[in-house]
Amino acid sequence: MSKEKVVSDYNGYDYKTEFWEKTDRAYEDQADRMAIRKLLPKRMEKFADIGGGYGRLANEYLKRARKVYIFDYSKTELDQAKEMYGDKIETRAGDIYKLPFKDNELDGLMMVRVTHHLEHLDKAIAELYRVLKPGGSAVIEVANKRTLPKMARFVTGRSKINPFDQSVANYKEISKDGFYNYHPKYVENIFSKVGFKTEKILSVSNFRSRGLKKFLGTNNLVKMENGAQQLLAPIRFAPSIYYKLRKPEE
Ligand SMILES: C[S@@+](CC[C@H](N)C(=O)[O-])C[C@H]1O[C@@H](n2cnc3c(N)ncnc32)[C@H](O)[C@@H]1O
């Protein structure tokens, strides 16, 4: 595994407890699940959750695929996944830039909350394309740099990162956390250069705000989110943008 490319090490980090259970992120979790249910094919033979961590989202795909892989480089995450799902999944460890799958091996894959760790998004997307068989589907979530709060911070001078240009935003030291955010157009160019056809786009976690959670409550935000994912997709202002992509038949 090339060290300079793996920018966030989840070994020894209890992502499940620290990030999801100790914090108020039920809305974000529901928003992810809602999008995945709308985008993933109903039936697949071989499916992989790329950077799947401990399998937070496994219940959204276990019933849809005959064979399920959870791929990640963190042993801590994969051991947790195995403990939770046993024989229902197979774990595979490695680096996203060199996926341990053959060309055209999978007929479905998903990659959620991983792009913000990737220094070379184009290379990772090309790898996803390689392992997917012609006609196969990829659901990819992208960390968006062009959100309303980031626009507000930029125009009021509180941030120097320009959300309107297409350069990749790196919000933290690469050696520490590697927190990349992307302009939707930049990502969409990569998808089409690699050869993917975009079938559907959703705007996700539209109401991610501590204030809104406090004021309206998670249940109301989840209801609003359901309608907003499709409605707001054309403007792509949300922190997460989901793409359903297809590798064309040969
Ligand atoms: C924020 S977590 C997301 C986990 C899961 N997809 C979810 O939504 O709950 C990011 C995951 O990506 C994995 N990851 C980051 N960079 C990677 C790389 N270069 N190769 C393989 N996995 C990577 C991390 O180990 C971690 O489990």
Ligand as a Chemical Component Dictionary entry (heavy atoms), coordinates in Angstrom:
data_LIG
# 
_chem_comp.id                   LIG 
_chem_comp.type                 NON-POLYMER 
_chem_comp.pdbx_formal_charge   0 
_chem_comp.three_letter_code    LIG 
# 
loop_
_chem_comp_atom.comp_id 
_chem_comp_atom.atom_id 
_chem_comp_atom.alt_atom_id 
_chem_comp_atom.type_symbol 
_chem_comp_atom.charge 
_chem_comp_atom.model_Cartn_x 
_chem_comp_atom.model_Cartn_y 
_chem_comp_atom.model_Cartn_z 
_chem_comp_atom.pdbx_ordinal 
LIG C1  C1  C 0  -15.731 8.002 6.683 1  
LIG S1  S1  S 1  -15.425 6.270 6.554 2  
LIG C2  C2  C 0  -16.840 5.726 5.645 3  
LIG C3  C3  C 0  -17.218 4.299 5.901 4  
LIG C4  C4  C 0  -18.530 3.867 5.240 5  
LIG N1  N1  N 0  -18.494 3.992 3.819 6  
LIG C5  C5  C 0  -19.680 4.653 5.815 7  
LIG O1  O1  O 0  -20.260 5.487 5.097 8  
LIG O2  O2  O -1 -20.007 4.447 6.981 9  
LIG C6  C6  C 0  -14.157 6.197 5.313 10 
LIG C7  C7  C 0  -13.600 4.796 5.094 11 
LIG O3  O3  O 0  -12.749 4.834 3.936 12 
LIG C8  C8  C 0  -11.619 4.012 4.192 13 
LIG N2  N2  N 0  -10.522 4.466 3.308 14 
LIG C9  C9  C 0  -10.002 5.716 3.219 15 
LIG N3  N3  N 0  -9.026  5.763 2.299 16 
LIG C10 C10 C 0  -8.914  4.496 1.783 17 
LIG C11 C11 C 0  -8.069  3.898 0.793 18 
LIG N4  N4  N 0  -7.144  4.589 0.162 19 
LIG N5  N5  N 0  -8.248  2.574 0.522 20 
LIG C12 C12 C 0  -9.198  1.855 1.176 21 
LIG N6  N6  N 0  -10.029 2.362 2.117 22 
LIG C13 C13 C 0  -9.888  3.669 2.423 23 
LIG C14 C14 C 0  -11.345 4.213 5.681 24 
LIG O4  O4  O 0  -10.610 3.148 6.247 25 
LIG C15 C15 C 0  -12.759 4.294 6.255 26 
LIG O5  O5  O 0  -13.247 3.044 6.695 27 
# 
loop_
_chem_comp_bond.comp_id 
_chem_comp_bond.atom_id_1 
_chem_comp_bond.atom_id_2 
_chem_comp_bond.value_order 
_chem_comp_bond.pdbx_ordinal 
LIG C1  S1  SING 1  
LIG S1  C2  SING 2  
LIG S1  C6  SING 3  
LIG C2  C3  SING 4  
LIG C3  C4  SING 5  
LIG C4  N1  SING 6  
LIG C4  C5  SING 7  
LIG C5  O1  DOUB 8  
LIG C5  O2  SING 9  
LIG C6  C7  SING 10 
LIG C7  O3  SING 11 
LIG C7  C15 SING 12 
LIG O3  C8  SING 13 
LIG C8  N2  SING 14 
LIG C8  C14 SING 15 
LIG N2  C9  SING 16 
LIG N2  C13 SING 17 
LIG C9  N3  DOUB 18 
LIG N3  C10 SING 19 
LIG C10 C11 SING 20 
LIG C10 C13 DOUB 21 
LIG C11 N4  SING 22 
LIG C11 N5  DOUB 23 
LIG N5  C12 SING 24 
LIG C12 N6  DOUB 25 
LIG N6  C13 SING 26 
LIG C14 O4  SING 27 
LIG C14 C15 SING 28 
LIG C15 O5  SING 29 
# 
